[in-house]
């Protein structure tokens, strides 16, 4: 009886280890498929929202995203519009673009920044408002989540704060 109890104990221990190692691989796929079937989405505050339009230039594109409103009255992250220049390797050394953010056919701001080839160089962006839609930015790197410039892979992302 003692040998049987010992053998059953070891068998259960080995099976527990097998389930602990193999189980997550099965359950991860199950939960991933279940989450994909729902309408869960990452908050636009983190993704920048959905692209609205693309402006094609000779060697690069400018993608303007849908405005992201301020989420809560006490939130530190204000409203912004995300703009992406891609590919960064095709940008001229100095970029200065008047951009229509709301799609009314008139430029709302002028975005200016240097686009060095070295990805380790700190980027600075300036935004000159041409109407009351946007807030000005002067030599900003990463002031907040709603006003920043960042190099992401072969793109340059700028977030312009809204009033």
C-alpha positions as CSV (number, residue, x, y, z in Angstrom):
1,X,0.0,0.0,0.0
2,X,2.9,2.3,0.8
3,X,4.5,1.8,-2.6
4,X,1.1,2.5,-4.3
5,X,0.7,5.7,-2.4
6,X,4.2,6.8,-3.3
7,X,3.8,5.9,-7.0
8,X,0.4,7.8,-7.1
9,X,2.0,10.8,-5.4
10,X,4.9,11.0,-7.9
11,X,2.5,10.4,-10.8
12,X,0.3,13.3,-9.7
13,X,3.4,15.5,-9.2
14,X,4.7,14.8,-12.7
15,X,1.2,15.4,-14.2
16,X,0.9,18.7,-12.3
17,X,4.3,19.9,-13.8
18,X,3.2,18.8,-17.3
19,X,-0.1,20.7,-17.0
20,X,1.7,23.7,-15.5
21,X,4.1,23.8,-18.5
22,X,1.7,22.9,-21.3
23,X,-1.5,24.5,-19.9
24,X,-0.6,28.1,-20.5
25,X,0.2,27.4,-24.2
26,X,-3.3,26.1,-24.7
27,X,-5.1,28.7,-22.5
28,X,-3.2,31.6,-24.1
29,X,-4.5,30.7,-27.5
30,X,-8.0,30.2,-26.2
31,X,-8.1,33.6,-24.4
32,X,-6.6,35.3,-27.4
33,X,-9.3,34.0,-29.7
34,X,-12.0,34.9,-27.2
35,X,-10.7,38.4,-26.8
36,X,-10.4,38.8,-30.6
37,X,-14.1,38.0,-31.0
38,X,-15.1,40.8,-28.6
39,X,-15.1,44.5,-29.6
40,X,-12.2,45.3,-27.2
41,X,-9.8,47.9,-28.5
42,X,-6.8,49.6,-27.1
43,X,-7.6,53.2,-26.0
44,X,-6.9,55.8,-28.7
45,X,-4.9,57.7,-26.1
46,X,-2.2,55.1,-26.5
47,X,-2.5,54.2,-30.2
48,X,-3.2,57.7,-31.5
49,X,-6.7,56.8,-32.8
50,X,-7.6,55.8,-36.4
51,X,-6.1,57.3,-39.5
52,X,-8.4,59.7,-41.3
53,X,-6.4,60.7,-44.4
54,X,-3.0,60.3,-46.0
55,X,-1.1,63.1,-47.8
56,X,1.4,61.8,-50.4
57,X,4.5,63.7,-51.0
58,X,7.3,62.8,-53.5
59,X,9.2,60.4,-51.3
60,X,7.2,60.1,-48.1
61,X,3.6,60.2,-46.7
62,X,1.9,62.1,-43.9
63,X,-0.8,60.2,-42.1
64,X,-3.3,62.4,-40.1
65,X,-5.3,60.6,-37.4
66,X,-8.7,61.3,-36.0
67,X,-8.6,63.7,-33.1
68,X,-8.5,62.1,-29.7
69,X,-10.6,64.0,-27.1
70,X,-9.7,64.4,-23.5
71,X,-11.0,61.3,-21.7
72,X,-11.8,62.6,-18.2
73,X,-12.0,66.0,-16.6
74,X,-9.1,65.2,-14.2
75,X,-7.0,63.4,-16.8
76,X,-3.5,64.8,-17.3
77,X,-3.7,63.8,-21.0
78,X,-5.4,66.5,-23.1
79,X,-6.9,66.3,-26.5
80,X,-4.6,65.8,-29.4
81,X,-4.2,64.8,-33.1
82,X,-1.5,62.4,-34.1
83,X,0.5,62.9,-37.3
84,X,2.9,60.3,-38.7
85,X,5.6,60.9,-41.3
86,X,6.8,57.8,-43.0
87,X,9.3,56.6,-44.0
88,X,11.6,58.8,-41.9
89,X,14.5,57.8,-44.0
90,X,13.0,59.6,-47.0
91,X,12.3,62.9,-45.2
92,X,14.3,66.0,-46.0
93,X,16.7,67.3,-43.3
94,X,14.3,70.0,-42.3
95,X,10.5,69.4,-42.4
96,X,8.0,72.3,-42.4
97,X,4.5,71.4,-43.4
98,X,1.2,73.4,-43.2
99,X,-1.4,70.8,-42.3
100,X,-5.2,70.7,-42.4
101,X,-6.1,68.6,-39.3
102,X,-9.9,68.9,-39.4
103,X,-10.4,68.3,-43.2
104,X,-12.0,71.7,-44.0
105,X,-9.5,72.5,-46.8
106,X,-7.6,75.2,-44.8
107,X,-4.3,74.6,-42.9
108,X,-4.8,74.6,-39.2
109,X,-1.1,74.6,-38.2
110,X,2.4,74.5,-39.5
111,X,4.6,71.7,-38.1
112,X,8.4,72.1,-38.2
113,X,11.2,69.8,-37.1
114,X,14.6,68.6,-38.1
115,X,14.8,65.0,-39.4
116,X,18.4,63.8,-38.8
117,X,19.5,60.5,-40.2
118,X,20.8,59.3,-36.9
119,X,18.0,57.7,-34.9
120,X,19.6,58.5,-31.6
121,X,19.5,62.3,-32.0
122,X,16.9,64.0,-29.9
123,X,14.0,65.4,-32.0
124,X,12.3,68.7,-31.3
125,X,9.1,69.9,-32.9
126,X,7.5,73.3,-33.2
127,X,3.8,73.9,-34.1
128,X,2.6,77.3,-35.2
129,X,-1.2,77.5,-34.9
130,X,-3.0,79.1,-37.9
131,X,-6.4,79.2,-36.2
132,X,-7.8,78.4,-32.7
133,X,-7.9,74.6,-33.2
134,X,-4.4,73.8,-31.9
135,X,-2.1,74.9,-29.1
136,X,1.3,76.2,-30.0
137,X,4.4,74.1,-29.3
138,X,8.0,75.5,-29.4
139,X,11.0,73.1,-29.5
140,X,9.1,70.3,-27.7
141,X,10.5,66.8,-27.4
142,X,8.2,64.9,-25.0
143,X,6.4,67.3,-22.8
144,X,3.4,65.1,-22.3
145,X,1.4,62.3,-23.9
146,X,-0.5,64.9,-25.9
147,X,2.4,67.0,-27.1
148,X,5.4,65.1,-28.3
149,X,7.6,64.0,-31.1
150,X,9.1,60.5,-31.3
151,X,10.9,58.3,-33.8
152,X,9.2,54.9,-34.0
153,X,11.0,52.4,-36.3
154,X,11.1,54.2,-39.6
155,X,8.4,56.8,-38.8
156,X,8.3,60.1,-37.0
157,X,5.2,60.6,-34.8
158,X,4.1,64.0,-33.7
159,X,1.2,64.7,-31.4
160,X,-0.3,68.1,-31.7
161,X,-2.4,69.3,-28.6
162,X,-5.8,70.6,-29.3
163,X,-7.7,73.5,-27.5
